[in-house]
């Protein structure tokens, strides 16, 4: 039931509501969020935790004139509900629907788009300085999570706070959670603030002050004015946020992030402050939904509920699960093997590994650059590291891959999960650039398994190499053909389907890479069934290339189709054109890859179809080529 939510002219009417109305609205929004999660899936626990905060921000500020920037921005569902998108929320993360993150092309209220953490302070500083240069008047609020402070980019921004003039507010949303538990010294420091005697003492005083505000019939914004000065004195009397004040912030907190009058007072005061100010709020991830409160890791991201009448599919083993289990098997055999992840233990399939080998597992927090160089240091001291990292997150450590790993030819194994199209999280999470950004780096070996069996073999192979190795594998289940064709890795290029010796038509060679290998094989079989001579290759060693085998097969082919789940510019197609010394015209080479655009969010199969990465597209192209004179 969302009676009040659908009656209001949002966000303007928030300024007219009493405390009781705001609390009722918060309850309605939580019901709405749970229903959205049941219908569409998405980030549930993080949004349940910021309901009161988002309500109070929109009640005090004038969006979009005042600027709100959300770090990572997966917690913006409430913000979207309050800014004219309530009726579209059942489309969130669906193809052609709302983004699951802030999106500047979606609404003027979305000031800055983000899908990776630790960006909000830097972007907000840019906006604040631009405001000052243009002599404009508005507030700038950056809403960051406590786990975001493990990212080096946040500290780079903090280092530049001191010289800023004018109103600049950082709200530190401290729920003691990232996707998993936050790690590191900053997390320990924030925990110390959260559990301090000062917090409990201030909280009790606040409750006595704000208890005097009528809950019914009086707009809360108006009543806040009379209590704001007393609140300011209480909060600022407690010198607990020393580290933030050293960076140039006036520190206010920690305060209860679910207490609406207290939040309104803090935000109202911060908006009037001339200079940088930090409000440290304590929230509960998953607030108001018992399952999410009890297990915020599980409910960080949820899948839509299935139709109870539909048959329940048998879950298939995923590439991520294969990776995690193989790490355990390898660690049992090698005592020098360790696994590192930047805050993605669960997402990378490493929960059981961490429990089995706690001393040989390192979660370094949201710190991808550090993760890469940390691995380099481990190698130099005699340890074999596997860095489990999403393809899209390794982009952040690109400089470190070059300078700290590849120049020194250090044998780090990069396990790139979510490589290729990654589904509903959209353009910030599709891992479509790793072929292009790794191919050009000397000393880097690049492998791409076609299925789970090949991933196991590649991991065993990779840890024995004396150079950097990247293994990229997709999100989702291993193919149905898993393990059907097993060729030893000593044969770098695997023939999944050879040319027919009985068909006399033009020869078409389909070169499938990684996730596209079985797709190429399926297409080649369909073509042979239609009396078109087609062979399928699994290009599992992307770098170095098996020049001899490839040159022989390409030379005898009339057309070569390269299918890769990555960007076309600078990808494998370009790599083959450059490296293979076959005497072929450019018109005989054909690419099926991701064109020069960012891919929006949607179902993986639908997005692959749209990008032409299906057996049907390969068959259609091959038939057209064969029919040409």
Secondary structure, DSSP 8 states (H G I E B T S, - for coil): --HHHHHS-TTGGGGG--HHHHHHHHHHHHHHHHHHHHHH-B--HHHHTTHHHHHHHHHHS-TTTSEEEESS-TT-HHHHIIIIIGGGGGGTTSTTS--SS--TTT-TT--S--SSSS-HHHHHHHHHHHHHHTT----EEEEEEGGGGGSHHHHHHHTT-TT--S-EEEEEEE-S-SSS---SHHHHHHHHHHTSHHHHHHHHHHHHHHTTS-SSSS-HHHHHHHHHHHHHHHHHT----HHHHHTT-EEEEEEETT-HHHHHHHHHHHHH-SSEEEEEEE--TTTT-HHHHH-TTTTSSB-----TTS-------BHHHHHHHHHHHHHHH-TTEEEEESS-TTTTT-HHHHHH-GGGEEE--S-HHHHHHHHHHHHHTT-EEEEEEEHHHHGGGHHHIIIIIITTT---EEEEETBB---TT-TTT-B-SHHHHHHTSTT-EEE--SSHHHHHHHHHHHTT-SS-EEEE--SSB--TTTTSS---TTSSEEEEE---SS--S--EEEEE-GGGHHHHHHHHHHHHHTT--EEEEEE-EEES--HHHHHHHHHT-SEEEEEEEEESTTSHHHHHHHH------GGGEEEEEE-SS---SS-HHHHHHHTT-SHHHHHHHHHHHHH--
